[in-house]
Every structure is written in structure tokens, then in C-alpha cells.
Amino acid sequence: MARIHTHTHGKSHSIRPTSKAAPSWVSTSADQVSSLVVKMSKDGATPSEIGLKLRDEHGVPLARSVTGKTVTQILAANNVKPEMPEDLERLVKKAVGLQKHLKAHNSDHRNVRSLELVEAKVHRLAKYYKSIGKLAPNWKYAAVIAQLE
């Protein structure tokens, strides 16, 4: 599948485990994985960082195969779910970084265009999350408000 604002077909990606069942060598129980996920989230880790730490430090290839729930489902069940989906939050941070750069370098036309593209992605993703109920219906992205957060 092609990228949204370029004409490339990115090839780089990680490969998820093929089996949905928990591997036989995983000794961590579902309760232990859930408590680790909640603890890491309270320490400030995002769901993707939690998945990487579970894989690299604790030897759990997929939280879903062990617990039957995804990391975000575990966080929602324990009331520590982030207020904004992670991908939308990263796009907003990227837009804020581009805005700060443009304040210092206002003639950087390439970054003006990339800011337009990032903000288009933010609006498109926000519309989707509002339609499925992950964002409040009155949530609105505004460049000035994003800088304050």
C-alpha cells in the first residue's frame, strides 16, 4: 500500500509473531503481564513503548496472546487509558515542533508544506476517532491550542 502524501511503497516494518497462541516458553502469567502494563503506563510509557518493553525486557512477544487483550484494552480496563490516541498525539507533537521551527525560520517553504500535510493527517485522523467514539465529538485541533499543550 502506498503512503498517503508520497509516491513510495515503504518496505520497512517489523514482523509480528505468526501464532495467536502464547508460546510455550513464556512463563509470565496474564495477571503479571496486566500489572506490568499498568505499572509502565503509570510511569509514563505509551502503549507502543509498553509493547516493546514487554518484548525486549520481559520476553512476552504479544500481550494479546498471553492475556487475551491488547495493551490498550488492558489500560482501559484499569482506567489508565490516555485521553488521546497515541498516533494522533504523535502527529500533534510533530505539528507543534514544525510550528516552533517555522517561528524561527519563517521562510522555510518546505516545512510550511510539511506542516500542511501533518495538519491534514491530524484532521483526517480526528474525524475517524470522533466517528468511532475514541475522541469527544467537540474535540478540535487548533494550531495555537496545540502549542500550549
N, C-alpha and C positions, 0 to 999 in steps of 0.2 A: 504494500500500500504506500502511496506517495505521501510525502509530507505536505502540510497544509499551505505553507507560504513559499515553498521551494519546489524545484523540479527534480529532487533526488528521491531515491528509494532506500533510505537508511538501512544498513545491514547489521549494525552493531546492536546486540541485545543479549541479555542473559537468558539462559535456558532453564525453565522451571523443572522440578522433578517430574518424571513421566507418570509415576503411580500416584493415585489419590490416597492410597492407604499409607499409614505410618510405617516407616521402615522398621525392620526387626531390631536394628542396633540402637534405636532411640530409647533411652532408659528414662527420659523425663515424662512425668505424668501430665495429664491435661490440667490438673489443678496447679501444678508447678509452673507450667507454661503461662497459664492465665495470670498467676500472681507476678511472674516476671514481666509480662506485658504491661500490667497496671503499674508496677513499680517503675519501669523505664519511662512510661508516659508521664508519670508524676515528676520524674527527673527532667522532663522537657524534651524527650525524644519524639520524633514524628513517627507515624505508623511504618513508613518505609525504613527508617533507621532502626526501628524495633525489629523488623523482619531481618535486616542484615545482621544485627547483633545476635538474634536468636540463631541464625545460621552459622555465623563465624565463631561466636564465643560459647554457645551452649549446645551446638550440634543438632539443632532442630531444623530440618530442611524447609518445612512448611508448617506454620502454626495450625492451618486448617486440617492437615492430615492427622495431627495429634489431638486437637481439641474439638474438631468438627465445626469450628467457627473461624472466621477471618480475624485479623488483628483489629480491624475497625469494629467488627461485631462484638469482640471481647471488650473493647473500650466503651462501646455504647451500653453494654450490659452492666458495666461497673460505673457508669455516669462520669467518665473522664474523657468523653469524646471531644475533639476540638470543635470550636464553633464554626470554623470554615474548613471545607475540604482541602486536603493538602496540596493538590495540584493547582487549585485556584489561589491558594495562599502564596505559593511559589511564584506564580505569574504576577500577582500584585507586588510582591517584593522586587521582582525583576523590573516592573514598570517604575517603581519608586527609585530604583537605582539608576535607570535611564533618565528619569526626570532630574535627579541630582546632577548627573553628568551634563545634561543639557543646560542647566543653570550656569555651570562654569564654562561650557563650550557651546554657546548658542548657535554657532554656525556649522555645527556637525550635522550635515544633512542626512548622512547615512543613519545616524542614531535617531533622528526625527522619524524616519521611515520605520525603523525597527520598533520604536515606541508605538507608532500607529498600529503595527501588526500585533504587538503584545496586547495592547488595549482591545483590539478586535477579538483576540482569543479570550480575554477576560470577559468581555460582554457575551460572547457565544457560550462559554462555559457557565457563566452565571445564569443565563437563560435556561440552560439544561438543568442545572441544580435546582432552580426555582420550580421547574415543571415536575421534578420527581420529589420535591419536598425536602431536600437537604439544606436549602437556604430559605430564609424568611422571604415571603413574597415582596416585602418592601425594601429588601437589601438592594443597594445601588452602589456601583463603583463610581467614584469621582476622584479625579487626579489629586485634588487638594486634600481631600479626606484621607486618601491613601498615604500621603506624605506624613500626616500626623500620627498614623498608627505605628 
